Amino acid sequence: MTLDALTIRDAGEADAAAIVTIYNQGIADRIATLETEERTPEERKHWLAARGPRHPVLVAELDGTVVGWGSLNQFNPRKAYDFVADFSVYVERAWRGKGVGGGLLRALIARAKQLDYHKLVLSAFPWNAAGMALYQRYGFRTVGIYKEQGLLDGEWVDTIIMEKIL
Ligand SMILES: CC(C)(COP(=O)(O)OP(=O)(O)OC[C@H]1O[C@@H](n2cnc3c(N)ncnc32)[C@H](O)[C@@H]1OP(=O)(O)O)[C@@H](O)C(=O)NCCC(=O)NCCS
């Protein structure tokens, strides 16, 4: 299957199972997030239902199969931060490195602009090579590195903060 057929659309309740499978892969791989608690489809249905119009979840679909998802997340509930969004992007293991993440990030940037956000920010592991390449490719700059920011499986880990003014 080629990526020509990649469709990116808003997620619905029926996508919860695919989203949770892909998210749990990212959690288990220990490459994407400080989150360690795997989720269930039921929990992701509530997560989807609780999101307002400024915090969409998008899915990338190939021939009817969801191969990745991304979301615009609230950065901080204080009013002054209304124009900053944090985001997530996760691609199914077998589909990584084939352009799906790029497609999702382009769609997230476009949606963020439509929603009148001023800036996107992210937090990642500096050793996530695919993530670092992806974010640099789409113009994110490094704000800095939090040293020993999380205790993951008994090891202190650094996180990198990046931003892009839209
Ligand atoms: C990080 C992730 C979203 C990137 O999506 P992807 O579909 O794999 O990436 P793409 O194929 O769109 O490639 C994006 C860029 O990364 C590069 N890249 C992809 N995989 C790479 C790897 N393993 N090592 C180094 N660079 C890599 C590509 O060459 C491309 O760069 P270019 O445009 O300059 O050529 C995806 O790998 C993933 O879901 N990983 C696990 C979850 C995760 O880490 N999420 C991000 C949390 S911060």
The ligand as an SDF file (V2000), in Angstrom:
LIG
                    3D

 48 50  0  0  0  0  0  0  0  0999 V2000
    7.8410    9.8030   15.9040 C   0  0  0  0  0  0  0  0  0  0  0  0
    6.8310    9.3680   14.8250 C   0  0  0  0  0  0  0  0  0  0  0  0
    5.4780   10.0250   15.1040 C   0  0  0  0  0  0  0  0  0  0  0  0
    7.3500    9.8570   13.4500 C   0  0  0  0  0  0  0  0  0  0  0  0
    6.4300    9.4570   12.4760 O   0  0  0  0  0  0  0  0  0  0  0  0
    6.9310    8.5520   11.2250 P   0  0  0  0  0  0  0  0  0  0  0  0
    5.7660    8.2580   10.3900 O   0  0  0  0  0  0  0  0  0  0  0  0
    7.6940    7.4020   11.7720 O   0  0  0  0  0  0  0  0  0  0  0  0
    7.9240    9.5770   10.5310 O   0  0  0  0  0  0  0  0  0  0  0  0
    8.0070    9.9720    8.9770 P   0  0  0  0  0  0  0  0  0  0  0  0
    8.1310    8.7260    8.1710 O   0  0  0  0  0  0  0  0  0  0  0  0
    6.8900   10.8920    8.6520 O   0  0  0  0  0  0  0  0  0  0  0  0
    9.4030   10.7150    8.9550 O   0  0  0  0  0  0  0  0  0  0  0  0
    9.5850   11.9850    9.5050 C   0  0  0  0  0  0  0  0  0  0  0  0
   11.0500   12.3270    9.4660 C   0  0  0  0  0  0  0  0  0  0  0  0
   11.7470   11.4760   10.3970 O   0  0  0  0  0  0  0  0  0  0  0  0
   12.7680   10.7500    9.7350 C   0  0  0  0  0  0  0  0  0  0  0  0
   12.7910    9.4490   10.3790 N   0  0  0  0  0  0  0  0  0  0  0  0
   11.7910    8.5430   10.3910 C   0  0  0  0  0  0  0  0  0  0  0  0
   12.1340    7.4720   11.1360 N   0  0  0  0  0  0  0  0  0  0  0  0
   13.3920    7.7310   11.5900 C   0  0  0  0  0  0  0  0  0  0  0  0
   14.2960    7.0070   12.4230 C   0  0  0  0  0  0  0  0  0  0  0  0
   13.9590    5.8250   12.9460 N   0  0  0  0  0  0  0  0  0  0  0  0
   15.4890    7.5860   12.6830 N   0  0  0  0  0  0  0  0  0  0  0  0
   15.8280    8.7890   12.1830 C   0  0  0  0  0  0  0  0  0  0  0  0
   14.9990    9.5370   11.3920 N   0  0  0  0  0  0  0  0  0  0  0  0
   13.8050    8.9910   11.1050 C   0  0  0  0  0  0  0  0  0  0  0  0
   12.3340   10.6870    8.2920 C   0  0  0  0  0  0  0  0  0  0  0  0
   13.4400   10.5070    7.4260 O   0  0  0  0  0  0  0  0  0  0  0  0
   11.7170   12.0460    8.1310 C   0  0  0  0  0  0  0  0  0  0  0  0
   12.6970   13.0420    8.0020 O   0  0  0  0  0  0  0  0  0  0  0  0
   12.8690   13.8390    6.6420 P   0  0  0  0  0  0  0  0  0  0  0  0
   11.5170   14.3830    6.3080 O   0  0  0  0  0  0  0  0  0  0  0  0
   13.8590   14.8920    6.9830 O   0  0  0  0  0  0  0  0  0  0  0  0
   13.3190   12.8010    5.6700 O   0  0  0  0  0  0  0  0  0  0  0  0
    6.6790    7.8160   14.7740 C   0  0  0  0  0  0  0  0  0  0  0  0
    7.9140    7.2180   14.4680 O   0  0  0  0  0  0  0  0  0  0  0  0
    6.1110    7.2190   16.0390 C   0  0  0  0  0  0  0  0  0  0  0  0
    4.9090    7.1220   16.2030 O   0  0  0  0  0  0  0  0  0  0  0  0
    6.9780    6.8050   16.9810 N   0  0  0  0  0  0  0  0  0  0  0  0
    6.5280    6.2470   18.2480 C   0  0  0  0  0  0  0  0  0  0  0  0
    5.6680    7.2440   19.0210 C   0  0  0  0  0  0  0  0  0  0  0  0
    6.4050    8.5610   19.2090 C   0  0  0  0  0  0  0  0  0  0  0  0
    7.6090    8.5850   19.4160 O   0  0  0  0  0  0  0  0  0  0  0  0
    5.6500    9.6710   19.1300 N   0  0  0  0  0  0  0  0  0  0  0  0
    6.2130   10.9880   19.3250 C   0  0  0  0  0  0  0  0  0  0  0  0
    6.2480   11.3180   20.7770 C   0  0  0  0  0  0  0  0  0  0  0  0
    7.1410   12.8290   21.1030 S   0  0  0  0  0  0  0  0  0  0  0  0
  1  2  1  0
  2  3  1  0
  2  4  1  0
  2 36  1  0
  4  5  1  0
  5  6  1  0
  6  7  2  0
  6  8  1  0
  6  9  1  0
  9 10  1  0
 10 11  2  0
 10 12  1  0
 10 13  1  0
 13 14  1  0
 14 15  1  0
 15 16  1  0
 15 30  1  0
 16 17  1  0
 17 18  1  0
 17 28  1  0
 18 19  1  0
 18 27  1  0
 19 20  2  0
 20 21  1  0
 21 22  1  0
 21 27  2  0
 22 23  1  0
 22 24  2  0
 24 25  1  0
 25 26  2  0
 26 27  1  0
 28 29  1  0
 28 30  1  0
 30 31  1  0
 31 32  1  0
 32 33  2  0
 32 34  1  0
 32 35  1  0
 36 37  1  0
 36 38  1  0
 38 39  2  0
 38 40  1  0
 40 41  1  0
 41 42  1  0
 42 43  1  0
 43 44  2  0
 43 45  1  0
 45 46  1  0
 46 47  1  0
 47 48  1  0
M  END
$$$$
